Every structure is written in C-alpha cells, then in structure tokens.
Amino acid sequence: MMRNSSKKNSKAQPAQKAGKFAALGSKRDACLLDAEEFLLPTYKRQPVIMTHGKGAYVFDSTGKKYLDFLGGIAVNALGHAHPRIVKVIRREAARAIHLSNLYHNAFQGPLARKLAEWSGLDRVFFANSGTEAVDGAMKLARLHGRNPEESAGTPAKKHRFLALENSFHGRTFGAVSVTATEKYRLPFAPVVPGVEFARLNDVSDLEAKFDSTVCAILLETVQGEGGIYPISEAFWNRARSLATQHDALLIADEIQCGLGRTGRHFAYQRFSSKPDITVVAKPLAGGLPLGAILTTEAVASRVSPGMHGTTFGGGPLACAVALEFLSVIEDENLLENVQLRGAELREGLTKLALQFDFIREIRAEGLMIGIELSVEGAPFVNEAMQRGLLMNCTHDFTLRLLPPFIITKAQVREFLNLFEIVLEKTPKQAATSDSANTEGAGRVAHAAARG
Ligand SMILES: Cc1ncc(COP(=O)(O)O)c(C=O)c1O
C-alpha cells in the first residue's frame, strides 16, 4: 500500500526540480539537492561527492584528488581498492553474499580463530557495526553479573556500568548510554539506567565509583572521538584489578584504536593484562560493515542459543574479506609500517608545533593522531580540503588524522608539506563561547585529570 506523505507532496516535483537543476547545471547538483531534501539532517556534510579512491587517495566528482588522512574515520586501513580486497569481494559476491546464521559458512569459524589468536581471547560474536558490538558486550556483562538465583526480569544486584568522561561508544541505546558527550546522549533520555562516568586516568575517582554493584567498566583503550587520549598504564592496571576483585568485566572498546591502528594488533597489548571483552569493527572487513565481540571462555559460558543474535552479522562475504584484511596486515608487515610512519608523522608534527604557537599538543599512538589547537579546528579542515587533503576535527579544537596503514614515507612527506601550508594559510578563529561552554567543558576536565 502506498503511504500518503503530505511532506513529500509539498516538496518540489520533478519538473520544478529539473528547472532548479538546469540553473545549477549538473547531475552533481541534483545529487546534492536530493540529499538536502530527502535525508535526515544528521550530518553537516561537505558539499562534495566522493566517487572513488586508489590507495591513500580519494577523488571527487569533479576529478579533484585528495590525500586521505581520515580513512573513512578509521575504516579504510588498507586505503581504497586494495587489489587483494577487491579480488575477494568479486570472487565471493558471485558465490554467496548472505546465507544465514542458521547454517555455517566457510569463513566465520576461521575468522573467529584468527581474531582469537590476535587478541588472546577465546570466543567471538559477529555483529554489523561498532555500536551493535558495544550493545552486545553490555548484554554479556549484565548476563555475567546476574546471579543465577536472581529471577529473570528483575534488575540484577550487579547491574551498573562504569564508563569514562569524554568517551564515545556509539549511537544505539546501550552504547549511547555509556557515551559521555551530552549532546549525543541527553536528547534521548531516559537512557539505560545505572551508568556512571569516571574521570579519564583518575585512579582515585575510579576507586571511589567501583563497587560490587558494577557489572562492567567500559573504556576506549585510546579515546578516539574524544580527541586521541590514551588510557594510562596505571589506570588500566587499576581497572583490571578492581574488575577482578568485584567479579565485573573490563570491556576494551577497540573499534577505532584496534586491529593494527596503534602498531599493535590491539592497543591493550601495550599493557601486561587483557580485558574480558574487546569490541572491534571499523576496518575489520575492508569497508564492508562488520563488527565483533571477542571474549573469554568464562563469559561465553553463560550464553545459550537464542539469547543474542543478528541477521546480517558474520555473513560469508564480509567474513571472507575480513580474513583477507587480517592476512594482508600480516603479509605486508603493516604493523611495522604503522609504527614507522607514525613515528615520522609525530616527529614532523612536533617540528610544526614549534613553528605554530596555536598548536597546543600532539597526541599520537601509531597512526591515530590528535593535534590540539588553541583556536577552532573546523577552518583548518576546510582549508585542507581546498588544498586536497582530508582530515577531520573532533571536539572543536582537535584535528584528527587516521591515515591508512599502507601510507608510504613519500606520502608522509606530502602530508607534512600540505599541512604546513594549511597551518599557515587558515584564518585563525578564536574559540566561540558556544563551543567553549559545551565540548570545552570536557577539555577542562581532561586537563585537570592529566595534570
Ligand atoms: C571507539 C568507538 N566505539 C564505537 C563506535 C561506534 O561504531 P559504529 O559507528 O560502527 O557503530 C565508534 C565510532 O566512531 C568508535 O570510535
């Protein structure tokens, strides 16, 4: 049955639109107008249409070339159109894109084995996205925290979540409930109850908030959206010991920082202990949607068929590509490349920080880099784009670089040359009172926690 949409009827009809397009004169403008008219306004998009990419470069519909230092926000770890990824997609798309989780496919088991080897954990559940993996991990924590004597349907005594200030875990209800940034969470209240936020790297605050009612502490091993803030070793160790002491789970969100981004398979591998659960997504299937929850045998032992599931997660095409992605990282020695190129970038940026006094701080872990400014970051993103360089800005003042793991020494030099011009030419804009009052508040808390 056709739905009667008064909103649609009130919109420009094709003939009217054609007139509008003729004035603007191109198919590109038609696409942009359709987007403006028909999409939910959830993004402030740049007025360009990206059409394709090759390696570390992306091209728009006018043929303009960009050096891609955003990498689809940490998704395109192998850049664009990597020949081995393209080959597997072609081969498997012609065989089976989707089967069903009611049957086995040839790739899910081997991919789970590989992720278990990389992570040191035991069992895997495949989801479709990062946020879905976070929600699943929260369900596992509630399951683990529930005493078998407590009747189902009543709130378990051990049900609270601790998360961190300045965190970002996703947009579904569970994930947004443990996301600290108020503009993402507050419009949707009431969110999942029982969540409390501790200050990043503040061990005493963590100790004060941790008790036997906590079923899990969630943390990003390196905060991404928050502006590239790594968890300190002291904080990780204390979170681990408190979780063990209270029989709660330590959940490491490695959706942005995991799978090689920091130069290790997982960012938590710089510590001597493991989490009970880690969640990954973004680069896992070379740009196809795939997330995963990795956990221990102890946590997995509480799960039985029917408790959790998904239609699309773990499909044969996405899993085949993910297996190839992990093999490419190994075969092309990309962890080493991440470490080497990351060090070169850090060194080059440190030199630029001496030259431009509005650069406050460089925070870098492998190829996850934040450049904190004392002025608004958005104008730099726009200037960079004009000059053929993609990056983004998070929390108003931090420029974020997430280049692909395959970048070369020459591309690092190309970036540093371009970025120097961008730093020089961008009109500097003092912080607006609005941004200072919202995101700025998080930054102040951070400075205090780190200071
Ligand atoms: C650390 C972290 N967790 C969770 C998410 C949510 O992932 P997705 O957008 O795939 O739902 C993101 C996305 O940016 C993230 O950076």
Ligand as a Chemical Component Dictionary entry (heavy atoms), coordinates in Angstrom:
data_LIG
# 
_chem_comp.id                   LIG 
_chem_comp.type                 NON-POLYMER 
_chem_comp.pdbx_formal_charge   0 
_chem_comp.three_letter_code    LIG 
# 
loop_
_chem_comp_atom.comp_id 
_chem_comp_atom.atom_id 
_chem_comp_atom.alt_atom_id 
_chem_comp_atom.type_symbol 
_chem_comp_atom.charge 
_chem_comp_atom.model_Cartn_x 
_chem_comp_atom.model_Cartn_y 
_chem_comp_atom.model_Cartn_z 
_chem_comp_atom.pdbx_ordinal 
LIG C1 C1 C 0 35.500 3.959 19.954 1  
LIG C2 C2 C 0 34.236 3.791 19.173 2  
LIG N1 N1 N 0 33.294 2.974 19.626 3  
LIG C3 C3 C 0 32.147 2.775 18.951 4  
LIG C4 C4 C 0 31.900 3.406 17.761 5  
LIG C5 C5 C 0 30.622 3.151 17.015 6  
LIG O1 O1 O 0 30.899 2.413 15.880 7  
LIG P1 P1 P 0 29.843 2.378 14.655 8  
LIG O2 O2 O 0 29.820 3.748 14.083 9  
LIG O3 O3 O 0 30.385 1.330 13.726 10 
LIG O4 O4 O 0 28.528 1.992 15.233 11 
LIG C6 C6 C 0 32.862 4.288 17.253 12 
LIG C7 C7 C 0 32.609 5.020 16.002 13 
LIG O5 O5 O 0 33.193 6.030 15.735 14 
LIG C8 C8 C 0 34.055 4.488 17.973 15 
LIG O6 O6 O 0 35.018 5.305 17.527 16 
# 
loop_
_chem_comp_bond.comp_id 
_chem_comp_bond.atom_id_1 
_chem_comp_bond.atom_id_2 
_chem_comp_bond.value_order 
_chem_comp_bond.pdbx_ordinal 
LIG C1 C2 SING 1  
LIG C2 N1 SING 2  
LIG C2 C8 DOUB 3  
LIG N1 C3 DOUB 4  
LIG C3 C4 SING 5  
LIG C4 C5 SING 6  
LIG C4 C6 DOUB 7  
LIG C5 O1 SING 8  
LIG O1 P1 SING 9  
LIG P1 O2 DOUB 10 
LIG P1 O3 SING 11 
LIG P1 O4 SING 12 
LIG C6 C7 SING 13 
LIG C6 C8 SING 14 
LIG C7 O5 DOUB 15 
LIG C8 O6 SING 16 
# 
